[in-house]
Amino acid sequence: MPEFLGIDTSNYTTSAAIYDSDSNKIYQAKKLLPVKDGELGLRQSDAVFHHTKQLPDMIEKLFSEHCPDIAAVAASVRPRNIEGSYMPCFLCGEGFARSFGAIRRIPVCKTSHQIGHILAALYSAGRMDLIDKRFIAFHVSGGTTDCLLCEPDSEKILNISEICSSLDLKAGQAIDRTGLMLGLKFPCGQELEKLAVNADKHYKLHPVLKNGNCCLSGLENKCRELLAKGDSRENTAAYCLDFIAETVIGMTEFAIAAHGELPLIYAGGVMSDKLIRDRIVSRWDNAGFAEPEFSCDNAAGVAIYGYLKTVGER
C-alpha cells in the first residue's frame, strides 16, 4: 500500500499530509502560525521559528494516527515555479523532507506552494483528470491573486503561465485589512464571511481591471469610507467579499476570451469563502472548487505531487 508524505511550510500554516494512493485518501495535520492580535501576518524570521516548533508536532500527530509505508516524500520549496520566487519559511519543510528521505532512503520531490494548491483543488473537486489537459486555475490567497494557464508537463507535472494577476493588493490582504478594520482576528476570512451573510444591503460594484489584471487597493479605502459614513459592519464585510467575487469573475472572463472555454479550477484560501464561490458558480456552474480543508494552506497537493512524480501514471 504505497503512501506519500507531503510537507508545506507556508507563511500562514505548518502542514503535513499523507496520500494513500490505493484508497485515494488524504490524511492531514496542520496548524496556523500564531499571529499577535492586530497584526497582519508574520516576519519571515518568526515564521521560520514557529515552523521549527510546530512541524515536529504535526509529524507526530500524523504518524500517531496512521502507520504509513512511505514511498516518497515531497515538499514545497518555493512560492511559485518562477525565477526569483523564494521565501525562507519553505526551508523548514524542505530540510525535513531531505532528512526524512535520506534516513528512509526514499525519493525526495520538490515543488512549489502554488502547484500544491492547484493539485489539492483538483483532488478535492474530483478533477484529477485535468493534469493531462489544459485548464485555467485561480490561486487566490493572502499572497496571490493569480489567474493561470495550466498545461501538462512531464517534469513539473504542471507547467503554469500567468494570464493575469493583481497589480497591487492581493485579495487575501484586502480581506484581512478589512477584517482588522472591523475588529476581527487575523486571519479574518471566516469571521468576515459570518458578518457578510447578515448584510441587509449590497452595492453596485465596478471592479478595476486593466488588461485582465486587477487593482484592489481601492477596496480597502472604500470599506473604510463605508464605515466612516455609518454603514454597518455586516454591509461593509459584504461589500468587501462581493467586490472580490466580481473581480475574480472579471478576470475569468478575460482568461476565457484569451484562451477559450477551458475547464475552471479555483484554489487558495480566499476561494473557500462560500459567498464568493456562489457568485462564481452562478456564472459557471461547472467550475471546480476545493473544499475548505483543501483551499486553505495544506500539504495534500504536495503529497499528491510526490505520488505523481514517482509512480503515478502520466
Order of alpha helices (4+ residues) and beta strands (2+ residues): beta-beta-beta-alpha-beta-alpha-beta-alpha-beta-beta-beta-alpha-alpha-beta-beta-alpha-alpha-beta-alpha-beta-alpha-alpha
